[in-house]
Amino acid sequence: MSDLSSIDVLAAARLFPAYQAHLEKTFRFHDRLHEGDAAAFAEVAPRIRAVACGGESKVPGALIERLPALEIISVFGVGYDGVDVAAAKARGVMVTHTPNVLNDEVADTAIGLMLCAARQLPAADRYVREGRWLSGPMPLSRKVSGARLGIVGMGRIGQAIAQRALAFGMTIAYTARSAKAELPYAYHADVVALAEASDFLVVITPGGAGTRHLVNARVLEALGPDGILVNVARGSVVDEQALIEALERGTIAGAGLDVFADEPRVPERLIALPHVVLAPHIGSATVATRQAMADLAFGNLRAHFTGQPLLTPVPECR
Ligand code: NAP
């Protein structure tokens, strides 16, 4: 393999340790130097040719501007809403991400959150541990099998969620920017109409300006008092204040949330709600899937610096 050890790579976020170790062995690696010693960063910045970051990382235009030799931003994650792709493109900087290798994991997480929120499994665990079973049975929960599932975003992961939901005998409908003629599920152009026709609404679109607060108070109203929301997309896609109010007032029955507006900070009002299941953005967080993501993120860097075609550039850079 070509010697890549003279290429300077900046990590713009804390990376998966095995991925970082591989980068350190291969490149001249600078761990979040832009967040630390300004003088040290100013010295290295002109030589940085690649940025390695995560799906939730911020790579703003201001950082790209400070890196005149930058050629590629490799995102460890499929979502890249934190990267200023327009600024990168304007400079001829390529952006890559890690689609597909995490579909199964995120779909499993979505189904898990749906089951946990409906069947109250975390609360059931607490019920036993706290000895409350001794005083009587736990209140009844909600049935998932056979229910109506609405999927907001019918892309790679949305389709993997639908496949799993079919095994639960669920009726599936979805919204996306366009209908998918090849899929056997009902399409609703409008997310309010989808919510009205759903018992469970699972959100799995990209984040960013195009989907900001797509799930708002009107959508939650349409989902209704027996409805459950699951968000495994980005916190920005759901109006978090509207969600908190809907949960507090019983406008919807419950929620399963893997993502939040201001991670890792989760509003106290959400934490206080018993009918909400919370997870710390673990959609793709298994050893096997994080390794597959690391291999692909690394593969994109290696392809770029050995003159090979990029494995998975983001659509804007194809
Ligand atoms: P994808 O294949 O690009 O699918 C995205 C879907 O969202 C597409 O169906 C797209 O519609 C739809 N969409 C985009 N903008 C929309 C809008 N304004 N209104 C309605 N639908 C819209 O992406 P993916 O690989 O499935 O990943 C989806 C997202 O999941 C990622 O971008 C990331 O934010 C999130 N994610 C979260 C985790 C986690 O840990 N929780 C892990 C991985 C991914 P069209 O098909 O019509 O274009």
Boltz pocket constraint, residues with backbone or C-beta under 6 A from the ligand:
constraints:
  - pocket:
      binder: B
      contacts: [[A, 78], [A, 79], [A, 80], [A, 99], [A, 100], [A, 102], [A, 106], [A, 152], [A, 153], [A, 154], [A, 155], [A, 156], [A, 157], [A, 158], [A, 175], [A, 176], [A, 177], [A, 178], [A, 179], [A, 204], [A, 205], [A, 206], [A, 207], [A, 210], [A, 211], [A, 214], [A, 231], [A, 232], [A, 233], [A, 234], [A, 258], [A, 259], [A, 281], [A, 282], [A, 283], [A, 284]]
      max_distance: 6.0
